[in-house]
Amino acid sequence: MPEKSNERSIEHFHVDMSCDGQCEACEKFFDCDSPQKTVNYERRRIGRAKKTMAGIKHIIAVLAGKGGVGKSLVTSNLATALAIRGRTVSVLDQDFDGPCIPKMMGVLGKKLVIGKKGIIPVEGDFGIQVISTGSILKDEAVLTWFHKMRRNATEEFLSHVDYGERDYLFIDLPPGTSSDSVNIMTFVPNIAGAVVVTIPPIVSQIVARRATRLCQKAGINVFGIVENMSGYVCPECGSVEDIMQSGGGQQLAEDTGVPFLGKIPLDPKLSESSDVGKPFVAAFPDSPASRAVVTIADTIENNLGML
Amino acid sequence: MPEKSNERSIEHFHVDMSCDGQCEACEKFFDCDSPQKTVNYERRRIGRAKKTMAGIKHIIAVLAGKGGVGKSLVTSNLATALAIRGRTVSVLDQDFDGPCIPKMMGVLGKKLVIGKKGIIPVEGDFGIQVISTGSILKDEAVLTWFHKMRRNATEEFLSHVDYGERDYLFIDLPPGTSSDSVNIMTFVPNIAGAVVVTIPPIVSQIVARRATRLCQKAGINVFGIVENMSGYVCPECGSVEDIMQSGGGQQLAEDTGVPFLGKIPLDPKLSESSDVGKPFVAAFPDSPASRAVVTIADTIENNLGML
């Protein structure tokens, strides 16, 4: 049993928090109110990314804070739902370490190539264009990039891709609230809004709340919260079970003051359709999950004046 | 449609890969075979962390690559299963952005304090000691640390904690294969082995494979693969449904040449018991999930000569 005398509480870590003037690379970006920050920031925003992304009408970030709640599932299905109704849609898979989008959207094996105007995204069903490290890396490869490499790769994806004219670009963010999320929020000009994905358990809301707060700190509009894996209909007897409880997403929306966008139920067909690269909104358009996604897509389009 | 002429394939990113001699901070650590690396590495290994952690018999890393597959669930239940049989167990929650361990292990609200010999872990049921940023941060706080801050915080947790004499230290790693995973694998002396957690869908195995490969690159023994959320027994009619398919974990184990440790089924009680801070292995010891965890604990203890 450790000695308990001379105790004092720990309020912060003893790591160096001093400013080195490298604003665009700083993890305190959203906490800082120095005027110099704006100068450095604008230098980036009016840079190449602003030009390459000029033809995109609406940029939407999908995040969760927590991993494995279905960010990529929600991203790929929202993108597909919008493409089915005739929108031109691109998806940027910002998960460098564990990219799932190429597999889920049926473009695994297609490779990114460089054309005259930059990196050409790979194209999947319904003309959806996909940009992902999963289209560059071999399955066996392991990325162990720290912050600078991630930032450089982010800038490459933002400023050297030939996005062309698109109605939507979805950016699928990895778990966490640090390096990759902050890079996207710092360097992408004019994010139209964010979709925060969560699952029912209370323990997940602590993390999803951090993601929502990060958007609020960064001044990014949050379209709302999606509760994924919400309830399960037994295919044998039809009884509905809240395998992971229910209502956590709604509670989080109330707590953080953002809209609740809807619930997507668990369904064995969902993960099957991801595994064969066909988003369920296209494979099973009449399933409750697909109807939920279409409703969420409607809400977002209404928000953006697209409907 | 972008111009397709003058295409060439992209094999790597155009980011600087040159060596700056800062081996202990390098993301290419496991790819490098320069003798100088060993010199720098040993300087760390024989440093303070080696002293503070000297009283720990077995250090076990729990990782997945992917988020939300149940790393924290597996960690908290393995720790509890071992503590119930009389082992002294500590848990280090390495997830800075989204720490779940304090909530899951019922120590949320207890704060870390500094004693004579360093940071004193908080103590939960069965004498399990917990170290987590969740015991420092407020719920509303958002961490946006990049690599250096994370490394410094890791070193603080490793070298300034009063671990004392313990049979086991479990390290619960966040999603990804970069900053935090590499920091732990670089700075922790003598990791006894790793448990890789996955879920049934094939799309998850691509990411879990990267985590397994990272262990292999780092020369860390992999105890094996655990398949979580494997099958669901409908409480109404008893029919067993593979909500997320089945067998992905076993396939991954075969592909990567590591043992398969077992399957943990989905059960509404599991997430409920996490939400009230009582690992299910203690709350529902006779459930199939608890029996699966106990079997996994047996395998690990057999591996380590503790049984």
Interface residues (C-beta under 8 A of the other chain):
Chain A: M1 P2 E3 K4 S5 N6 E7 R8 S9 I10 E11 H12 F13 H14 V15 D16 A25 E27 K28 F29 F30 G65 K66 G67 G68 V69 F96 D97 G98 C100 K103 M104 K111 L112 V113 I114 G115 K116 K117 I119 I120 P121 G134 I136 D139 E140 A141 V142 L143 T144 W145 F146 H147 K148 M149 R150 N152 A153 E156 D162 G164 P174 P175 G176 T177 S178 S179 S181 V182 I199 P200 P201 I202 V203 I206 V207 R209 R210 R213 L214 K217 Y232 C234 P235 E236 C237 S239 E241 D242 I243 M244 Q245 L266 D267 P268 S271 E272 S274 D275
Chain B: M1 P2 E3 K4 S5 N6 E7 R8 S9 I10 E11 H12 F13 H14 V15 D16 A25 E27 K28 F29 F30 G65 K66 G67 G68 V69 F96 D97 G98 C100 K103 M104 K111 L112 V113 I114 G115 K116 K117 I119 I120 P121 G134 I136 D139 E140 A141 V142 L143 T144 W145 F146 H147 K148 M149 R150 N152 A153 E156 D162 G164 P174 P175 G176 T177 S178 S179 S181 V182 I199 P200 P201 I202 V203 I206 V207 R209 R210 R213 L214 K217 Y232 C234 P235 E236 C237 S239 E241 D242 I243 M244 Q245 L266 D267 P268 S271 E272 S274 D275
